[in-house]
Amino acid sequence: MIRLKKIHDKPSEKDGIRILADRLWPRGLSKEKAQLDIWLKEVAPSDDLRKWFSHDPDKWNGFKERYFNELDQKEAYVNQIIQMAEKNDVTLLYATKDENFNNAVVLNEYIESKIGSGQE
């Protein structure tokens, strides 16, 4: 099972493997407090895409499409998450305050589409 969670929220045992899927380290958070298992910045959106999107809900559909295209080129990292999720609970962590419009939401949707289509 894959869950999504703000990295600033308190870790719990239900989180399973905690993966930060952001390119930048969250401000004001120590690595000890984050209790990460993996910082998988390679699977995060490119700097250009991240800056273009700038968490603007009006750009959401374009962001999703562009990020899906980027994820198509990051198959090894996506498969790494899928393999972990087959054996453990996984929580994709994100730093933004917006829980609906962030890269973890898109990454989770992308992974679900790969699992659902049997393409791993």
Biopython code that builds the backbone (N, CA, C, O; Angstrom):
import numpy as np
from Bio.PDB.StructureBuilder import StructureBuilder

atoms = [
    (1, "MET", "N", (0.837, -1.183, 0.000)),
    (1, "MET", "CA", (0.000, 0.000, 0.000)),
    (1, "MET", "C", (0.877, 1.239, 0.000)),
    (1, "MET", "O", (1.893, 1.297, 0.692)),
    (2, "ILE", "N", (0.473, 2.226, -0.782)),
    (2, "ILE", "CA", (1.191, 3.492, -0.835)),
    (2, "ILE", "C", (0.310, 4.581, -0.246)),
    (2, "ILE", "O", (-0.856, 4.736, -0.607)),
    (3, "ARG", "N", (0.904, 5.327, 0.670)),
    (3, "ARG", "CA", (0.211, 6.452, 1.299)),
    (3, "ARG", "C", (0.954, 7.732, 0.940)),
    (3, "ARG", "O", (2.108, 7.698, 0.513)),
    (4, "LEU", "N", (0.280, 8.851, 1.118)),
    (4, "LEU", "CA", (0.885, 10.165, 0.948)),
    (4, "LEU", "C", (0.802, 10.899, 2.280)),
    (4, "LEU", "O", (-0.170, 10.764, 3.023)),
    (5, "LYS", "N", (1.851, 11.687, 2.567)),
    (5, "LYS", "CA", (1.873, 12.375, 3.853)),
    (5, "LYS", "C", (2.813, 13.571, 3.778)),
    (5, "LYS", "O", (3.849, 13.529, 3.115)),
    (6, "LYS", "N", (2.429, 14.633, 4.468)),
    (6, "LYS", "CA", (3.327, 15.775, 4.596)),
    (6, "LYS", "C", (4.508, 15.367, 5.466)),
    (6, "LYS", "O", (4.334, 14.714, 6.495)),
    (7, "ILE", "N", (5.692, 15.750, 5.055)),
    (7, "ILE", "CA", (6.883, 15.349, 5.794)),
    (7, "ILE", "C", (6.932, 15.977, 7.179)),
    (7, "ILE", "O", (7.583, 15.443, 8.078)),
    (8, "HIS", "N", (6.259, 17.093, 7.359)),
    (8, "HIS", "CA", (6.257, 17.754, 8.664)),
    (8, "HIS", "C", (5.280, 17.102, 9.647)),
    (8, "HIS", "O", (5.307, 17.413, 10.837)),
    (9, "ASP", "N", (4.416, 16.197, 9.161)),
    (9, "ASP", "CA", (3.517, 15.467, 10.059)),
    (9, "ASP", "C", (4.313, 14.414, 10.817)),
    (9, "ASP", "O", (5.318, 13.902, 10.325)),
    (10, "LYS", "N", (3.858, 14.107, 11.994)),
    (10, "LYS", "CA", (4.569, 13.164, 12.863)),
    (10, "LYS", "C", (4.636, 11.770, 12.220)),
    (10, "LYS", "O", (3.619, 11.246, 11.766)),
    (11, "PRO", "N", (5.821, 11.180, 12.184)),
    (11, "PRO", "CA", (5.946, 9.815, 11.656)),
    (11, "PRO", "C", (5.154, 8.823, 12.516)),
    (11, "PRO", "O", (4.970, 9.029, 13.715)),
    (12, "SER", "N", (4.695, 7.753, 11.881)),
    (12, "SER", "CA", (3.999, 6.700, 12.622)),
    (12, "SER", "C", (4.444, 5.342, 12.083)),
    (12, "SER", "O", (5.017, 5.250, 10.997)),
    (13, "GLU", "N", (4.179, 4.312, 12.840)),
    (13, "GLU", "CA", (4.548, 2.958, 12.409)),
    (13, "GLU", "C", (3.795, 2.544, 11.150)),
    (13, "GLU", "O", (4.289, 1.728, 10.372)),
    (14, "LYS", "N", (2.610, 3.098, 10.944)),
    (14, "LYS", "CA", (1.814, 2.774, 9.762)),
    (14, "LYS", "C", (2.463, 3.277, 8.471)),
    (14, "LYS", "O", (2.109, 2.832, 7.379)),
    (15, "ASP", "N", (3.418, 4.210, 8.600)),
    (15, "ASP", "CA", (4.063, 4.778, 7.418)),
    (15, "ASP", "C", (4.840, 3.732, 6.626)),
    (15, "ASP", "O", (4.959, 3.839, 5.405)),
    (16, "GLY", "N", (5.358, 2.745, 7.299)),
    (16, "GLY", "CA", (6.197, 1.770, 6.601)),
    (16, "GLY", "C", (7.480, 2.436, 6.138)),
    (16, "GLY", "O", (8.130, 3.146, 6.906)),
    (17, "ILE", "N", (7.845, 2.209, 4.886)),
    (17, "ILE", "CA", (9.045, 2.827, 4.320)),
    (17, "ILE", "C", (8.710, 4.271, 3.961)),
    (17, "ILE", "O", (7.791, 4.539, 3.187)),
    (18, "ARG", "N", (9.469, 5.187, 4.536)),
    (18, "ARG", "CA", (9.230, 6.618, 4.323)),
    (18, "ARG", "C", (10.172, 7.138, 3.238)),
    (18, "ARG", "O", (11.394, 7.124, 3.389)),
    (19, "ILE", "N", (9.560, 7.601, 2.127)),
    (19, "ILE", "CA", (10.328, 8.060, 0.971)),
    (19, "ILE", "C", (10.012, 9.531, 0.712)),
    (19, "ILE", "O", (8.864, 9.895, 0.457)),
    (20, "LEU", "N", (11.046, 10.373, 0.780)),
    (20, "LEU", "CA", (10.883, 11.767, 0.379)),
    (20, "LEU", "C", (11.049, 11.829, -1.129)),
    (20, "LEU", "O", (12.099, 11.470, -1.661)),
    (21, "ALA", "N", (10.009, 12.284, -1.814)),
    (21, "ALA", "CA", (10.002, 12.314, -3.279)),
    (21, "ALA", "C", (10.128, 13.741, -3.799)),
    (21, "ALA", "O", (9.619, 14.052, -4.875)),
    (22, "ASP", "N", (10.797, 14.606, -3.053)),
    (22, "ASP", "CA", (11.028, 15.993, -3.445)),
    (22, "ASP", "C", (12.500, 16.181, -3.813)),
    (22, "ASP", "O", (13.373, 15.502, -3.273)),
    (23, "ARG", "N", (12.762, 17.093, -4.719)),
    (23, "ARG", "CA", (14.126, 17.374, -5.140)),
    (23, "ARG", "C", (14.880, 18.191, -4.092)),
    (23, "ARG", "O", (16.090, 18.033, -3.932)),
    (24, "LEU", "N", (14.168, 19.059, -3.383)),
    (24, "LEU", "CA", (14.790, 19.935, -2.388)),
    (24, "LEU", "C", (14.473, 19.446, -0.977)),
    (24, "LEU", "O", (13.383, 18.941, -0.709)),
    (25, "TRP", "N", (15.445, 19.606, -0.082)),
    (25, "TRP", "CA", (15.218, 19.242, 1.316)),
    (25, "TRP", "C", (14.253, 20.251, 1.940)),
    (25, "TRP", "O", (14.395, 21.450, 1.702)),
    (26, "PRO", "N", (13.276, 19.799, 2.732)),
    (26, "PRO", "CA", (12.301, 20.703, 3.359)),
    (26, "PRO", "C", (12.964, 21.651, 4.363)),
    (26, "PRO", "O", (13.783, 21.238, 5.185)),
    (27, "ARG", "N", (12.601, 22.894, 4.276)),
    (27, "ARG", "CA", (13.138, 23.904, 5.188)),
    (27, "ARG", "C", (12.728, 23.613, 6.626)),
    (27, "ARG", "O", (11.615, 23.165, 6.903)),
    (28, "GLY", "N", (13.662, 23.882, 7.525)),
    (28, "GLY", "CA", (13.362, 23.811, 8.950)),
    (28, "GLY", "C", (13.158, 22.417, 9.506)),
    (28, "GLY", "O", (12.596, 22.263, 10.590)),
    (29, "LEU", "N", (13.600, 21.403, 8.790)),
    (29, "LEU", "CA", (13.398, 20.029, 9.243)),
    (29, "LEU", "C", (14.738, 19.300, 9.279)),
    (29, "LEU", "O", (15.458, 19.247, 8.282)),
    (30, "SER", "N", (15.055, 18.747, 10.430)),
    (30, "SER", "CA", (16.296, 17.984, 10.545)),
    (30, "SER", "C", (16.089, 16.593, 9.957)),
    (30, "SER", "O", (14.965, 16.099, 9.880)),
    (31, "LYS", "N", (17.185, 15.975, 9.545)),
    (31, "LYS", "CA", (17.096, 14.623, 9.004)),
    (31, "LYS", "C", (16.649, 13.636, 10.078)),
    (31, "LYS", "O", (15.975, 12.650, 9.779)),
    (32, "GLU", "N", (17.023, 13.900, 11.321)),
    (32, "GLU", "CA", (16.604, 13.022, 12.414)),
    (32, "GLU", "C", (15.091, 13.084, 12.617)),
    (32, "GLU", "O", (14.434, 12.058, 12.796)),
    (33, "LYS", "N", (14.554, 14.296, 12.587)),
    (33, "LYS", "CA", (13.114, 14.458, 12.806)),
    (33, "LYS", "C", (12.301, 13.894, 11.633)),
    (33, "LYS", "O", (11.187, 13.406, 11.824)),
    (34, "ALA", "N", (12.856, 13.961, 10.438)),
    (34, "ALA", "CA", (12.151, 13.466, 9.253)),
    (34, "ALA", "C", (11.989, 11.950, 9.277)),
    (34, "ALA", "O", (11.016, 11.420, 8.740)),
    (35, "GLN", "N", (12.921, 11.264, 9.887)),
    (35, "GLN", "CA", (12.908, 9.805, 9.975)),
    (35, "GLN", "C", (12.669, 9.150, 8.612)),
    (35, "GLN", "O", (11.791, 8.302, 8.451)),
    (36, "LEU", "N", (13.473, 9.569, 7.645)),
    (36, "LEU", "CA", (13.378, 9.018, 6.293)),
    (36, "LEU", "C", (14.059, 7.671, 6.195)),
    (36, "LEU", "O", (15.021, 7.387, 6.908)),
    (37, "ASP", "N", (13.553, 6.862, 5.317)),
    (37, "ASP", "CA", (14.270, 5.665, 4.914)),
    (37, "ASP", "C", (15.047, 5.941, 3.630)),
    (37, "ASP", "O", (16.164, 5.457, 3.447)),
    (38, "ILE", "N", (14.436, 6.729, 2.743)),
    (38, "ILE", "CA", (15.056, 7.035, 1.455)),
    (38, "ILE", "C", (14.675, 8.449, 1.026)),
    (38, "ILE", "O", (13.520, 8.860, 1.141)),
    (39, "TRP", "N", (15.661, 9.175, 0.534)),
    (39, "TRP", "CA", (15.387, 10.446, -0.143)),
    (39, "TRP", "C", (15.605, 10.179, -1.618)),
    (39, "TRP", "O", (16.744, 10.117, -2.081)),
    (40, "LEU", "N", (14.531, 10.024, -2.350)),
    (40, "LEU", "CA", (14.590, 9.626, -3.755)),
    (40, "LEU", "C", (14.357, 10.854, -4.638)),
    (40, "LEU", "O", (13.359, 10.940, -5.354)),
    (41, "LYS", "N", (15.299, 11.804, -4.571)),
    (41, "LYS", "CA", (15.138, 13.053, -5.315)),
    (41, "LYS", "C", (15.180, 12.841, -6.825)),
    (41, "LYS", "O", (14.707, 13.686, -7.584)),
    (42, "GLU", "N", (15.748, 11.713, -7.263)),
    (42, "GLU", "CA", (15.813, 11.433, -8.697)),
    (42, "GLU", "C", (14.432, 11.242, -9.325)),
    (42, "GLU", "O", (14.276, 11.418, -10.533)),
    (43, "VAL", "N", (13.445, 10.891, -8.530)),
    (43, "VAL", "CA", (12.106, 10.657, -9.059)),
    (43, "VAL", "C", (11.244, 11.936, -9.012)),
    (43, "VAL", "O", (10.119, 11.955, -9.510)),
    (44, "ALA", "N", (11.779, 12.975, -8.420)),
    (44, "ALA", "CA", (11.061, 14.252, -8.316)),
    (44, "ALA", "C", (11.029, 14.948, -9.681)),
    (44, "ALA", "O", (11.825, 14.623, -10.562)),
    (45, "PRO", "N", (10.124, 15.888, -9.851)),
    (45, "PRO", "CA", (10.100, 16.649, -11.113)),
    (45, "PRO", "C", (11.411, 17.407, -11.314)),
    (45, "PRO", "O", (12.082, 17.777, -10.351)),
    (46, "SER", "N", (11.758, 17.627, -12.562)),
    (46, "SER", "CA", (12.952, 18.411, -12.873)),
    (46, "SER", "C", (12.806, 19.818, -12.287)),
    (46, "SER", "O", (11.700, 20.282, -12.009)),
    (47, "ASP", "N", (13.938, 20.477, -12.111)),
    (47, "ASP", "CA", (13.897, 21.854, -11.606)),
    (47, "ASP", "C", (13.068, 22.751, -12.512)),
    (47, "ASP", "O", (12.294, 23.579, -12.030)),
    (48, "ASP", "N", (13.226, 22.589, -13.823)),
    (48, "ASP", "CA", (12.463, 23.420, -14.761)),
    (48, "ASP", "C", (10.962, 23.203, -14.604)),
    (48, "ASP", "O", (10.191, 24.163, -14.584)),
    (49, "LEU", "N", (10.549, 21.945, -14.492)),
    (49, "LEU", "CA", (9.122, 21.652, -14.344)),
    (49, "LEU", "C", (8.603, 22.148, -12.999)),
    (49, "LEU", "O", (7.518, 22.724, -12.919)),
    (50, "ARG", "N", (9.372, 21.924, -11.957)),
    (50, "ARG", "CA", (8.971, 22.368, -10.620)),
    (50, "ARG", "C", (8.781, 23.890, -10.589)),
    (50, "ARG", "O", (7.796, 24.391, -10.045)),
    (51, "LYS", "N", (9.725, 24.605, -11.173)),
    (51, "LYS", "CA", (9.632, 26.073, -11.195)),
    (51, "LYS", "C", (8.482, 26.541, -12.071)),
    (51, "LYS", "O", (7.795, 27.502, -11.725)),
    (52, "TRP", "N", (8.262, 25.877, -13.200)),
    (52, "TRP", "CA", (7.148, 26.247, -14.082)),
    (52, "TRP", "C", (5.813, 26.069, -13.374)),
    (52, "TRP", "O", (4.954, 26.948, -13.433)),
    (53, "PHE", "N", (5.637, 24.941, -12.709)),
    (53, "PHE", "CA", (4.371, 24.639, -12.032)),
    (53, "PHE", "C", (4.126, 25.600, -10.872)),
    (53, "PHE", "O", (3.046, 26.178, -10.758)),
    (54, "SER", "N", (5.113, 25.767, -10.027)),
    (54, "SER", "CA", (5.035, 26.698, -8.890)),
    (54, "SER", "C", (3.752, 26.527, -8.072)),
    (54, "SER", "O", (3.225, 27.501, -7.536)),
    (55, "HIS", "N", (3.254, 25.303, -7.978)),
    (55, "HIS", "CA", (2.055, 24.960, -7.200)),
    (55, "HIS", "C", (0.825, 25.777, -7.596)),
    (55, "HIS", "O", (-0.008, 26.122, -6.758)),
    (56, "ASP", "N", (0.734, 26.074, -8.885)),
    (56, "ASP", "CA", (-0.402, 26.825, -9.425)),
    (56, "ASP", "C", (-1.464, 25.824, -9.879)),
    (56, "ASP", "O", (-1.256, 25.115, -10.863)),
    (57, "PRO", "N", (-2.601, 25.755, -9.177)),
    (57, "PRO", "CA", (-3.648, 24.790, -9.552)),
    (57, "PRO", "C", (-4.118, 24.931, -11.005)),
    (57, "PRO", "O", (-4.586, 23.959, -11.597)),
    (58, "ASP", "N", (-3.998, 26.127, -11.580)),
    (58, "ASP", "CA", (-4.406, 26.323, -12.976)),
    (58, "ASP", "C", (-3.487, 25.576, -13.942)),
    (58, "ASP", "O", (-3.868, 25.312, -15.082)),
    (59, "LYS", "N", (-2.275, 25.234, -13.489)),
    (59, "LYS", "CA", (-1.322, 24.507, -14.328)),
    (59, "LYS", "C", (-1.307, 23.005, -14.019)),
    (59, "LYS", "O", (-0.467, 22.274, -14.543)),
    (60, "TRP", "N", (-2.224, 22.551, -13.179)),
    (60, "TRP", "CA", (-2.205, 21.179, -12.677)),
    (60, "TRP", "C", (-2.197, 20.134, -13.794)),
    (60, "TRP", "O", (-1.358, 19.233, -13.796)),
    (61, "ASN", "N", (-3.123, 20.251, -14.737)),
    (61, "ASN", "CA", (-3.205, 19.235, -15.793)),
    (61, "ASN", "C", (-1.934, 19.216, -16.644)),
    (61, "ASN", "O", (-1.452, 18.144, -17.010)),
    (62, "GLY", "N", (-1.400, 20.372, -16.954)),
    (62, "GLY", "CA", (-0.154, 20.437, -17.701)),
    (62, "GLY", "C", (1.008, 19.866, -16.901)),
    (62, "GLY", "O", (1.875, 19.187, -17.452)),
    (63, "PHE", "N", (1.024, 20.144, -15.603)),
    (63, "PHE", "CA", (2.070, 19.606, -14.735)),
    (63, "PHE", "C", (2.012, 18.079, -14.721)),
    (63, "PHE", "O", (3.035, 17.411, -14.871)),
    (64, "LYS", "N", (0.813, 17.536, -14.542)),
    (64, "LYS", "CA", (0.660, 16.075, -14.514)),
    (64, "LYS", "C", (1.169, 15.447, -15.811)),
    (64, "LYS", "O", (1.913, 14.467, -15.787)),
    (65, "GLU", "N", (0.765, 16.013, -16.924)),
    (65, "GLU", "CA", (1.170, 15.461, -18.222)),
    (65, "GLU", "C", (2.687, 15.519, -18.376)),
    (65, "GLU", "O", (3.302, 14.536, -18.791)),
    (66, "ARG", "N", (3.287, 16.636, -18.055)),
    (66, "ARG", "CA", (4.742, 16.790, -18.195)),
    (66, "ARG", "C", (5.497, 15.905, -17.206)),
    (66, "ARG", "O", (6.535, 15.332, -17.537)),
    (67, "TYR", "N", (4.966, 15.803, -15.998)),
    (67, "TYR", "CA", (5.639, 14.972, -14.997)),
    (67, "TYR", "C", (5.514, 13.489, -15.368)),
    (67, "TYR", "O", (6.466, 12.730, -15.183)),
    (68, "PHE", "N", (4.367, 13.071, -15.883)),
    (68, "PHE", "CA", (4.229, 11.694, -16.370)),
    (68, "PHE", "C", (5.292, 11.413, -17.443)),
    (68, "PHE", "O", (5.904, 10.345, -17.444)),
    (69, "ASN", "N", (5.509, 12.368, -18.353)),
    (69, "ASN", "CA", (6.518, 12.197, -19.391)),
    (69, "ASN", "C", (7.909, 12.050, -18.786)),
    (69, "ASN", "O", (8.706, 11.233, -19.248)),
    (70, "GLU", "N", (8.200, 12.834, -17.758)),
    (70, "GLU", "CA", (9.492, 12.707, -17.081)),
    (70, "GLU", "C", (9.605, 11.345, -16.392)),
    (70, "GLU", "O", (10.656, 10.705, -16.436)),
    (71, "LEU", "N", (8.525, 10.912, -15.760)),
    (71, "LEU", "CA", (8.554, 9.627, -15.047)),
    (71, "LEU", "C", (8.748, 8.457, -16.012)),
    (71, "LEU", "O", (9.317, 7.431, -15.638)),
    (72, "ASP", "N", (8.282, 8.607, -17.239)),
    (72, "ASP", "CA", (8.519, 7.566, -18.244)),
    (72, "ASP", "C", (10.015, 7.334, -18.455)),
    (72, "ASP", "O", (10.428, 6.244, -18.849)),
    (73, "GLN", "N", (10.818, 8.355, -18.193)),
    (73, "GLN", "CA", (12.270, 8.265, -18.364)),
    (73, "GLN", "C", (12.985, 7.839, -17.075)),
    (73, "GLN", "O", (14.209, 7.709, -17.057)),
    (74, "LYS", "N", (12.230, 7.626, -16.012)),
    (74, "LYS", "CA", (12.801, 7.281, -14.704)),
    (74, "LYS", "C", (12.287, 5.926, -14.226)),
    (74, "LYS", "O", (11.986, 5.733, -13.048)),
    (75, "GLU", "N", (12.198, 5.012, -15.156)),
    (75, "GLU", "CA", (11.599, 3.704, -14.907)),
    (75, "GLU", "C", (12.258, 2.962, -13.741)),
    (75, "GLU", "O", (11.562, 2.342, -12.937)),
    (76, "ALA", "N", (13.567, 3.018, -13.640)),
    (76, "ALA", "CA", (14.265, 2.280, -12.579)),
    (76, "ALA", "C", (13.847, 2.775, -11.195)),
    (76, "ALA", "O", (13.668, 1.975, -10.276)),
    (77, "TYR", "N", (13.693, 4.087, -11.044)),
    (77, "TYR", "CA", (13.308, 4.645, -9.751)),
    (77, "TYR", "C", (11.846, 4.329, -9.414)),
    (77, "TYR", "O", (11.504, 4.021, -8.272)),
    (78, "VAL", "N", (11.002, 4.416, -10.438)),
    (78, "VAL", "CA", (9.585, 4.079, -10.240)),
    (78, "VAL", "C", (9.462, 2.605, -9.850)),
    (78, "VAL", "O", (8.717, 2.259, -8.932)),
    (79, "ASN", "N", (10.195, 1.743, -10.549)),
    (79, "ASN", "CA", (10.151, 0.314, -10.234)),
    (79, "ASN", "C", (10.673, 0.024, -8.830)),
    (79, "ASN", "O", (10.198, -0.897, -8.165)),
    (80, "GLN", "N", (11.638, 0.800, -8.386)),
    (80, "GLN", "CA", (12.149, 0.648, -7.024)),
    (80, "GLN", "C", (11.030, 0.874, -6.005)),
    (80, "GLN", "O", (10.901, 0.123, -5.038)),
    (81, "ILE", "N", (10.233, 1.904, -6.227)),
    (81, "ILE", "CA", (9.111, 2.182, -5.324)),
    (81, "ILE", "C", (8.075, 1.071, -5.416)),
    (81, "ILE", "O", (7.560, 0.614, -4.395)),
    (82, "ILE", "N", (7.768, 0.637, -6.623)),
    (82, "ILE", "CA", (6.782, -0.429, -6.815)),
    (82, "ILE", "C", (7.225, -1.696, -6.088)),
    (82, "ILE", "O", (6.423, -2.333, -5.406)),
    (83, "GLN", "N", (8.490, -2.060, -6.231)),
    (83, "GLN", "CA", (8.996, -3.265, -5.564)),
    (83, "GLN", "C", (8.916, -3.150, -4.048)),
    (83, "GLN", "O", (8.586, -4.122, -3.369)),
    (84, "MET", "N", (9.213, -1.975, -3.517)),
    (84, "MET", "CA", (9.086, -1.791, -2.068)),
    (84, "MET", "C", (7.632, -1.909, -1.631)),
    (84, "MET", "O", (7.333, -2.497, -0.592)),
    (85, "ALA", "N", (6.728, -1.342, -2.435)),
    (85, "ALA", "CA", (5.309, -1.348, -2.084)),
    (85, "ALA", "C", (4.693, -2.746, -2.190)),
    (85, "ALA", "O", (3.666, -3.017, -1.568)),
    (86, "GLU", "N", (5.307, -3.626, -2.965)),
    (86, "GLU", "CA", (4.807, -5.000, -3.064)),
    (86, "GLU", "C", (5.052, -5.781, -1.777)),
    (86, "GLU", "O", (4.333, -6.733, -1.474)),
    (87, "LYS", "N", (6.067, -5.375, -1.027)),
    (87, "LYS", "CA", (6.452, -6.112, 0.176)),
    (87, "LYS", "C", (6.170, -5.369, 1.471)),
    (87, "LYS", "O", (6.113, -5.984, 2.535)),
    (88, "ASN", "N", (5.991, -4.052, 1.397)),
    (88, "ASN", "CA", (5.844, -3.223, 2.593)),
    (88, "ASN", "C", (4.861, -2.097, 2.330)),
    (88, "ASN", "O", (4.534, -1.791, 1.183)),
    (89, "ASP", "N", (4.398, -1.489, 3.408)),
    (89, "ASP", "CA", (3.700, -0.220, 3.267)),
    (89, "ASP", "C", (4.741, 0.831, 2.911)),
    (89, "ASP", "O", (5.871, 0.788, 3.397)),
    (90, "VAL", "N", (4.354, 1.768, 2.063)),
    (90, "VAL", "CA", (5.241, 2.840, 1.633)),
    (90, "VAL", "C", (4.494, 4.160, 1.797)),
    (90, "VAL", "O", (3.310, 4.260, 1.475)),
    (91, "THR", "N", (5.194, 5.162, 2.296)),
    (91, "THR", "CA", (4.625, 6.498, 2.383)),
    (91, "THR", "C", (5.490, 7.444, 1.582)),
    (91, "THR", "O", (6.683, 7.599, 1.844)),
    (92, "LEU", "N", (4.860, 8.083, 0.587)),
    (92, "LEU", "CA", (5.535, 9.111, -0.195)),
    (92, "LEU", "C", (5.355, 10.426, 0.545)),
    (92, "LEU", "O", (4.233, 10.863, 0.800)),
    (93, "LEU", "N", (6.459, 11.043, 0.881)),
    (93, "LEU", "CA", (6.445, 12.277, 1.662)),
    (93, "LEU", "C", (6.675, 13.484, 0.763)),
    (93, "LEU", "O", (7.453, 13.429, -0.189)),
    (94, "TYR", "N", (5.991, 14.564, 1.079)),
    (94, "TYR", "CA", (6.145, 15.810, 0.327)),
    (94, "TYR", "C", (6.198, 16.967, 1.310)),
    (94, "TYR", "O", (5.670, 16.877, 2.418)),
    (95, "ALA", "N", (6.838, 18.055, 0.901)),
    (95, "ALA", "CA", (7.048, 19.178, 1.803)),
    (95, "ALA", "C", (6.043, 20.312, 1.618)),
    (95, "ALA", "O", (5.842, 21.114, 2.530)),
    (96, "THR", "N", (5.417, 20.385, 0.460)),
    (96, "THR", "CA", (4.499, 21.489, 0.209)),
    (96, "THR", "C", (3.293, 21.432, 1.132)),
    (96, "THR", "O", (2.910, 20.362, 1.605)),
    (97, "LYS", "N", (2.703, 22.582, 1.381)),
    (97, "LYS", "CA", (1.516, 22.645, 2.245)),
    (97, "LYS", "C", (0.264, 22.163, 1.526)),
    (97, "LYS", "O", (-0.716, 21.781, 2.167)),
    (98, "ASP", "N", (0.292, 22.178, 0.202)),
    (98, "ASP", "CA", (-0.876, 21.803, -0.592)),
    (98, "ASP", "C", (-0.928, 20.291, -0.765)),
    (98, "ASP", "O", (-0.105, 19.706, -1.469)),
    (99, "GLU", "N", (-1.902, 19.671, -0.117)),
    (99, "GLU", "CA", (-1.974, 18.209, -0.172)),
    (99, "GLU", "C", (-2.649, 17.681, -1.429)),
    (99, "GLU", "O", (-2.622, 16.476, -1.677)),
    (100, "ASN", "N", (-3.254, 18.556, -2.227)),
    (100, "ASN", "CA", (-3.937, 18.106, -3.440)),
    (100, "ASN", "C", (-3.147, 18.341, -4.716)),
    (100, "ASN", "O", (-3.298, 17.597, -5.685)),
    (101, "PHE", "N", (-2.311, 19.361, -4.726)),
    (101, "PHE", "CA", (-1.572, 19.746, -5.923)),
    (101, "PHE", "C", (-0.070, 19.687, -5.650)),
    (101, "PHE", "O", (0.576, 20.714, -5.443)),
    (102, "ASN", "N", (0.473, 18.467, -5.652)),
    (102, "ASN", "CA", (1.905, 18.300, -5.430)),
    (102, "ASN", "C", (2.408, 17.080, -6.195)),
    (102, "ASN", "O", (1.625, 16.246, -6.651)),
    (103, "ASN", "N", (3.725, 16.993, -6.324)),
    (103, "ASN", "CA", (4.301, 15.919, -7.131)),
    (103, "ASN", "C", (4.058, 14.525, -6.560)),
    (103, "ASN", "O", (4.005, 13.561, -7.324)),
    (104, "ALA", "N", (3.907, 14.384, -5.242)),
    (104, "ALA", "CA", (3.654, 13.064, -4.659)),
    (104, "ALA", "C", (2.307, 12.514, -5.128)),
    (104, "ALA", "O", (2.163, 11.311, -5.345)),
    (105, "VAL", "N", (1.330, 13.395, -5.282)),
    (105, "VAL", "CA", (0.011, 12.976, -5.776)),
    (105, "VAL", "C", (0.157, 12.409, -7.198)),
    (105, "VAL", "O", (-0.406, 11.363, -7.520)),
    (106, "VAL", "N", (0.910, 13.108, -8.027)),
    (106, "VAL", "CA", (1.105, 12.664, -9.411)),
    (106, "VAL", "C", (1.935, 11.379, -9.449)),
    (106, "VAL", "O", (1.616, 10.450, -10.191)),
    (107, "LEU", "N", (2.988, 11.334, -8.657)),
    (107, "LEU", "CA", (3.821, 10.133, -8.608)),
    (107, "LEU", "C", (2.995, 8.922, -8.195)),
    (107, "LEU", "O", (3.124, 7.852, -8.790)),
    (108, "ASN", "N", (2.159, 9.079, -7.191)),
    (108, "ASN", "CA", (1.303, 7.973, -6.749)),
    (108, "ASN", "C", (0.343, 7.548, -7.866)),
    (108, "ASN", "O", (0.147, 6.355, -8.097)),
    (109, "GLU", "N", (-0.247, 8.514, -8.549)),
    (109, "GLU", "CA", (-1.156, 8.199, -9.656)),
    (109, "GLU", "C", (-0.410, 7.453, -10.765)),
    (109, "GLU", "O", (-0.930, 6.495, -11.337)),
    (110, "TYR", "N", (0.789, 7.893, -11.057)),
    (110, "TYR", "CA", (1.610, 7.242, -12.078)),
    (110, "TYR", "C", (1.920, 5.798, -11.679)),
    (110, "TYR", "O", (1.784, 4.883, -12.491)),
    (111, "ILE", "N", (2.334, 5.600, -10.433)),
    (111, "ILE", "CA", (2.647, 4.251, -9.953)),
    (111, "ILE", "C", (1.414, 3.363, -10.016)),
    (111, "ILE", "O", (1.500, 2.217, -10.457)),
    (112, "GLU", "N", (0.265, 3.878, -9.582)),
    (112, "GLU", "CA", (-0.966, 3.100, -9.637)),
    (112, "GLU", "C", (-1.301, 2.710, -11.073)),
    (112, "GLU", "O", (-1.789, 1.605, -11.313)),
    (113, "SER", "N", (-1.047, 3.603, -12.032)),
    (113, "SER", "CA", (-1.331, 3.275, -13.438)),
    (113, "SER", "C", (-0.410, 2.162, -13.923)),
    (113, "SER", "O", (-0.825, 1.320, -14.720)),
    (114, "LYS", "N", (0.837, 2.149, -13.451)),
    (114, "LYS", "CA", (1.780, 1.096, -13.832)),
    (114, "LYS", "C", (1.408, -0.247, -13.185)),
    (114, "LYS", "O", (1.484, -1.295, -13.826)),
    (115, "ILE", "N", (1.016, -0.201, -11.936)),
    (115, "ILE", "CA", (0.610, -1.434, -11.242)),
    (115, "ILE", "C", (-0.660, -1.994, -11.878)),
    (115, "ILE", "O", (-0.784, -3.199, -12.099)),
    (116, "GLY", "N", (-1.596, -1.097, -12.167)),
    (116, "GLY", "CA", (-2.867, -1.512, -12.751)),
    (116, "GLY", "C", (-2.720, -2.080, -14.145)),
    (116, "GLY", "O", (-3.497, -2.946, -14.546)),
    (117, "SER", "N", (-1.718, -1.599, -14.903)),
    (117, "SER", "CA", (-1.533, -2.080, -16.271)),
    (117, "SER", "C", (-0.590, -3.272, -16.333)),
    (117, "SER", "O", (-0.398, -3.872, -17.391)),
    (118, "GLY", "N", (-0.003, -3.609, -15.186)),
    (118, "GLY", "CA", (0.916, -4.741, -15.136)),
    (118, "GLY", "C", (2.292, -4.436, -15.687)),
    (118, "GLY", "O", (3.091, -5.351, -15.890)),
    (119, "GLN", "N", (2.585, -3.168, -15.932)),
    (119, "GLN", "CA", (3.894, -2.759, -16.459)),
    (119, "GLN", "C", (4.808, -2.379, -15.314)),
    (119, "GLN", "O", (4.731, -1.265, -14.794)),
    (120, "GLU", "N", (5.660, -3.285, -14.925)),
    (120, "GLU", "CA", (6.595, -2.999, -13.848)),
    (120, "GLU", "C", (8.002, -3.145, -14.325)),
    (120, "GLU", "O", (8.940, -2.943, -13.553)),
]
sb = StructureBuilder()
sb.init_structure("model")
sb.init_model(0)
sb.init_chain("A")
sb.init_seg("    ")
for serial, (resi, resn, name, xyz) in enumerate(atoms, 1):
    if name == "N":
        sb.init_residue(resn, " ", resi, " ")
    sb.init_atom(name, np.array(xyz, "f"), 0.0, 1.0, " ", f" {name:<3s}", serial, name[0])
structure = sb.get_structure()
